[in-house]
């Protein structure tokens, strides 16, 4: 009996979200192409705002959970939550570009996404509490205009099995490689190699993560190996063998 009432509540909340979303879009002259799986569970006070005269897409896959007090702002973009994605309470998703969380993924409470171009979260990546992902930045120019009107964007990609720890910030143009870990309170401004721990402000690669697979090609593993390979090629060109035997 309890399971029956739970299913009824899930369906009622889903219907309410769809109804409110379409009504708000109609009121401001916007459009929303909406596809929400029947078993998606929405929490209380989920808020969805649609900017006037914009065209949007909102897709939520099977088994997703969108918890209490999540705020979604659609400003002419596409939001895709893949199957089995969980977005914890208090998260903010501001979407003017294409934000794709492929699923399964866990986005912990208080996380913020600011998507003006493209943000992609690949399967099994986890974003911890109060993380921020932003694919744009503002700048001052010589004309003296308001810097909020000046915008640069570049895609952000979080690859498979990445763990971004609490209160870390990932900025525009960053790609974080598979199975990498970003330390708490870090500011990531450049590429993080796969299976590496990055930490600091700005974040730097500290070491390979525990359990990382051995690197078969020495060149990506560090500069010393690249220098040895270069030296070997130079010796060969001079007519000497790089092999001491």
C-alpha positions in Angstrom: 0.0 0.0 0.0 2.8 2.4 0.9 4.5 1.7 -2.4 1.3 2.4 -4.3 1.0 5.9 -2.6 4.7 6.5 -3.3 4.2 5.9 -7.1 1.1 8.1 -7.0 3.1 11.0 -5.4 5.9 10.6 -8.0 3.5 10.8 -10.9 1.7 13.8 -9.4 4.9 15.7 -8.9 6.1 14.9 -12.4 2.7 16.1 -13.8 2.9 19.3 -11.8 6.5 20.1 -13.0 5.5 19.5 -16.7 2.3 21.6 -16.3 4.1 24.5 -14.6 7.0 24.4 -17.1 4.6 24.6 -20.1 2.5 27.3 -18.5 5.5 29.5 -17.7 6.9 29.1 -21.2 3.6 30.0 -22.7 3.3 33.1 -20.5 6.6 34.5 -21.6 6.4 33.5 -25.3 9.0 30.8 -25.0 9.0 27.2 -26.2 10.2 24.1 -24.3 10.6 20.7 -25.9 10.0 18.5 -22.8 10.7 14.8 -22.4 10.5 13.4 -18.8 10.5 9.6 -18.1 7.5 8.4 -16.1 9.5 7.2 -13.1 11.4 10.5 -12.5 11.2 11.6 -8.9 10.9 15.4 -8.3 11.3 16.8 -4.8 9.4 19.6 -3.2 9.8 23.2 -4.3 11.7 22.4 -7.6 11.7 25.7 -9.5 12.0 26.0 -13.2 12.3 29.5 -14.8 12.1 30.1 -18.6 13.5 33.3 -20.2 11.2 35.2 -22.5 11.1 34.4 -26.2 13.7 31.5 -26.0 13.6 28.0 -27.4 14.6 25.3 -24.9 14.9 21.6 -24.5 14.5 19.7 -21.2 15.1 15.9 -21.1 15.1 13.7 -18.0 15.9 10.0 -18.3 14.6 7.0 -16.4 15.5 6.6 -12.7 16.5 10.2 -12.2 16.0 12.0 -8.9 15.8 15.8 -8.6 15.7 16.7 -4.9 14.1 19.5 -3.0 14.8 23.1 -3.8 16.6 22.5 -7.0 16.5 25.6 -9.3 16.6 25.3 -13.0 16.9 28.4 -15.3 16.4 27.8 -19.0 17.7 30.7 -21.1 17.5 29.3 -24.6 19.5 26.1 -24.1 19.3 22.3 -23.7 19.4 20.4 -20.4 19.8 16.7 -20.5 19.8 14.5 -17.4 20.6 10.9 -18.4 19.3 7.8 -16.8 19.9 7.3 -13.1 21.2 10.8 -12.5 20.7 12.2 -9.0 20.7 16.0 -8.4 20.7 16.7 -4.7 18.8 19.5 -3.0 19.7 23.1 -3.5 21.6 22.7 -6.8 21.3 25.5 -9.4 21.4 24.8 -13.1 21.7 27.9 -15.3 21.4 26.8 -19.0 21.9 28.9 -22.1 24.0 26.4 -23.9 23.9 22.6 -23.8 24.3 21.0 -20.4 24.5 17.2 -20.6 24.8 14.9 -17.5 25.0 11.6 -19.2 24.2 9.3 -16.3 24.5 7.5 -14.0 25.9 10.5 -12.0 25.7 12.0 -8.6 25.5 15.8 -8.1 25.7 16.6 -4.4 23.8 19.4 -2.7 24.6 23.0 -3.4 26.4 22.4 -6.8 26.1 25.2 -9.4 26.3 24.9 -13.2 26.6 28.0 -15.4 26.4 26.8 -19.0 26.6 29.4 -21.8 28.1 27.1 -24.4 28.6 23.4 -23.4 29.2 21.4 -20.3 29.4 17.6 -20.5 29.5 15.2 -17.5 30.3 11.7 -18.5 29.0 8.5 -16.8 29.9 7.8 -13.1 31.4 11.2 -12.5 30.6 12.6 -9.1 30.4 16.3 -8.2 30.6 16.8 -4.4 29.0 19.5 -2.2 29.0 23.1 -3.4 31.1 22.5 -6.6 30.9 25.0 -9.4 31.2 24.4 -13.1 31.2 27.4 -15.4 32.0 27.5 -19.1 32.3 31.3 -19.5 34.0 34.3 -18.1 33.8 38.1 -18.3 36.5 40.6 -19.0 37.3 44.3 -19.2 38.0 45.8 -22.5 39.5 49.1 -23.7 36.1 50.6 -24.6 35.2 51.0 -21.0 31.9 49.2 -21.2 30.3 47.1 -18.5 32.3 43.9 -18.2 29.2 41.8 -17.8 28.4 42.5 -21.4 31.8 41.0 -22.5 31.8 37.2 -22.6 34.2 34.4 -23.5 33.1 30.8 -23.6 34.7 27.4 -24.0 33.3 23.8 -23.4 33.9 22.0 -20.2 34.2 18.2 -20.1 34.3 16.0 -17.1 35.2 12.5 -18.2 34.1 9.1 -16.8 34.7 8.2 -13.1 36.0 11.6 -12.2 35.5 12.8 -8.6 35.4 16.6 -8.1 35.6 17.2 -4.4 33.7 19.7 -2.3 33.8 23.4 -3.1 36.0 23.0 -6.1 35.5 25.2 -9.1 36.0 24.2 -12.8 36.4 27.0 -15.3 35.9 27.4 -19.0 37.7 25.3 -21.5 38.8 22.7 -18.9 38.8 18.9 -19.5 39.3 16.5 -16.6 40.5 13.1 -17.7 39.1 9.7 -16.8 39.3 8.6 -13.1 41.0 11.8 -12.1 40.3 13.5 -8.7 40.1 17.2 -8.0 40.8 18.1 -4.4 38.5 20.1 -2.2 38.5 23.9 -2.6 40.6 23.7 -5.8 40.3 26.1 -8.8 40.8 24.1 -12.0 41.9 26.3 -15.0 43.6 23.8 -17.3 43.6 20.1 -18.3 43.8 17.5 -15.6 45.3 14.2 -17.0 43.4 11.0 -16.5 44.1 9.1 -13.3 45.8 12.1 -11.6 45.1 14.0 -8.4 44.9 17.8 -8.9 44.7 20.2 -6.1 45.4 23.9 -5.2 44.6 27.4 -6.5 45.2 27.1 -9.3 45.0 23.3 -9.3 48.2 21.4 -10.3 48.7 17.7 -10.9 50.1 16.3 -7.6 50.5 12.6 -8.4 48.8 9.7 -10.0 45.8 8.3 -8.2 45.9 5.1 -6.2 45.0 2.2 -8.4 45.9 4.0 -11.6 46.8 1.7 -14.5 50.5 1.6 -15.5 51.3 3.8 -18.5 52.6 1.8 -21.5 53.7 4.8 -23.5 56.3 6.7 -21.4 55.9 10.0 -23.2 52.6 11.1 -21.5 53.8 10.0 -18.1 56.2 12.8 -17.4 58.9 15.1 -18.9 61.9 13.0 -17.9 60.8 10.2 -20.1 60.1 12.5 -23.0 63.6 14.0 -22.6 65.2 10.5 -22.6 63.4 9.7 -25.8 64.5 12.9 -27.4 68.1 12.3 -26.4 67.9 8.8 -27.9 66.7 10.2 -31.2 69.5 12.7 -31.3 72.1 10.0 -30.7 70.7 7.9 -33.5 70.9 10.9 -35.9 74.6 11.4 -34.9 75.4 7.8 -35.8 75.6 6.5 -32.2 73.5 3.8 -30.7 71.3 4.8 -27.8 71.7 1.3 -26.4 74.9 1.0 -24.3 75.3 -2.7 -25.2 
